[in-house]
Amino acid sequence: MLNFNFYNPTKIVFGEGRLKKLNNLVPQNAKVLITYGGGSVKRFGVLDQVKDELSKGSREVLEFGGIPANPRFDILLDAIKIVREQKVDFILAVGGGSVIDGTKFIAVAAVADEYEGRERELMNFGFTPVPVDGAIPFGTVLTLPATGSEMNNGAVISDGEDKLPVFSDHTFPKFSILDPVLTYTLPPTQVANGVVDTFIHTIEQYVTFPVGAGFQDRTAEGILQTLIEVGKTTMDEPENYNARANLVWCSTMALNGLIGAGVPQDWATHMIGHEITALTGLDHAKTLAVIQIANWKIRRTPKKKKLLQYAERVWGIREGDDDARIDLAIEKTENFFNSLGMATRLSDYDIGADIVDKVVAALEKHGMTQLSEHGDVTLDVSRKMLEEAL
Amino acid sequence: MLNFNFYNPTKIVFGEGRLKKLNNLVPQNAKVLITYGGGSVKRFGVLDQVKDELSKGSREVLEFGGIPANPRFDILLDAIKIVREQKVDFILAVGGGSVIDGTKFIAVAAVADEYEGRERELMNFGFTPVPVDGAIPFGTVLTLPATGSEMNNGAVISDGEDKLPVFSDHTFPKFSILDPVLTYTLPPTQVANGVVDTFIHTIEQYVTFPVGAGFQDRTAEGILQTLIEVGKTTMDEPENYNARANLVWCSTMALNGLIGAGVPQDWATHMIGHEITALTGLDHAKTLAVIQIANWKIRRTPKKKKLLQYAERVWGIREGDDDARIDLAIEKTENFFNSLGMATRLSDYDIGADIVDKVVAALEKHGMTQLSEHGDVTLDVSRKMLEEAL
């Protein structure tokens, strides 16, 4: 097991009807900015429920809607301006990963006047010339299980074709309300995205090389098995409470630091996927599904021991030689994604061979030349994965 | 899945050599009280290492040793007096669960002068006439993996034959340093206690009745499988880093709220075990081993579904009818405890039949008349378990 730090102070309030706790969770006299995305939280009444609860205290409540999927830097600047000018002292994100990610950046950038005009420097791949030394406190009401942003301190912000990370000890939500019922109205494609996103978050921290981390490996395997168990059900029966509750809790647990503590991590699939999204607008989870399968086909040798463990413990594959077991595990994974309506080839999304050069150039521009748990995913290896994924 | 809250703000600093982080973790100008137990932290040099690190800041450092296993209320009062009189503003617990539990109580009771003379009212089974509304901040250096106290907010304090709980949002350690190497010098019986204690903490939150909690069940099973995998090894090879690291991390994870979130919990074994310890002084883990086996033998019907799941997923038992599979799972569990040198009968510890009436009377005195996940462990059922355990 590798040495590690683990710290996660977000309070989780989980279950049906837990929105009623909002009045206890948001400070009574706060000036609150509610952040959200498109119209779905309005259309399905979540925003009204949130405002009803907040109105039980003596709070002033402002709203900022329109944060898009892959939250855009220029749009977030408008929210940052409101927080500064209106002296907002609590932010409540109502939505999925994009709204929560965007809110983390708003919270960090708006906390001090000295950041004004230098907001972009707060991101820039974690090497920030401006120190992030605080954040406006914020909570979340989750409406889309996928990214885990509701219980971690990371965010990814889009600026043109750049996808820029934000990380800080200050960007953990104070609380997150996770009510599976609030996610019943999601369209099937977003549920599929959530299942696959969670699956691959787990894979990135698990299918690397063994370091004898019993708890972490088995917890990762437990998340994968649970997703396989409930994935199709939660798509076919969106109001099956228990299936959805398992998806929601697994998606939070997959990226809150727990399964990644003390083990090597890959993330090559994510880095390549981010570039594809930035260049084409393809959903994050779909880029991951495509690249993960290609990653394993190209890098089965450095990942051999963990792929065999994954084959046996997650899929129960015990017959055949090493190569056959790995082949079958990859095939079963691809079939699982496909069973959710998730295609696993770039061509399925009308993305042609010209994407390869573009992604490789973007990876080079962003310094992504030695990705993965071994640092062995050079631009050449990334190119091979992309070609495999066509 | 049941509704739940999850909150755990303790920062974990895990791995070999992490004691070196102490100087960054304890406030620079603090007046620090180091709390510890018997002489082992002195004898094996841990206390000196701790003091070396603390001396790197401009801190004043006091010591309070002699906190016994099953930390005694009267002894802790002496420490509380020191904290009050000396205006200590940080406490560092160096030891196992008893030292950390005792430190939690010190931290709570010493925080306000109004508690003076009313310290015992801060416990009393969670119904506190005196509200617990703060605590002196404290951290821990763990030297004995077992209780999970290093990453939760609970403590059990002994006062005569009473074992009194302390719980509060304020009694999470600010940080805990978990260096497996610091535990190499433990005597084998304490390592066995740690394995069994962790195993049964997990069982209490897992072998109840199913509520469809995929993540929680599989994470609990992962802890149990990991303990079975490393238990004997970490006793036979105390300096096998990885085996010990797995024990340490599992023992923390078994009782930090994670696997118990959203599922029913039993704890009858613990409540009965506490009374046995209070009456006889028998080690906590040994009482648990004895009573857990008896609990399952007496209550196999209300626990049937989960015992079958435990048999299959933890022990791989798939042959035979329901009763045979449950019998084999109980037998394998008992054999596992025995393989660690842990006896599973009260008579093995020279405790005779007269304990039964005494424990039942103590349970009655403490209001423990409807224990377990179903509230079906009446005094009669507790009596049957004790008789089974003789």
Interface residues (C-beta under 8 A of the other chain):
Chain A: M1 L2 N3 F4 N5 F6 Y7 N8 P9 T10 K11 I12 V13 F14 G15 E16 G17 R18 G212 A213 G214 F215 D217 R218 T219 E221 G222 I223 Q225 T226 E229 V230 N242 A245 N246 W249 C250 M253 L258 A261 G262
Chain B: M1 L2 N3 F4 N5 F6 Y7 N8 P9 T10 K11 I12 V13 F14 G15 E16 G17 R18 G212 A213 G214 F215 D217 R218 T219 E221 G222 I223 Q225 T226 E229 V230 N242 A245 N246 W249 C250 M253 L258 A261 G262
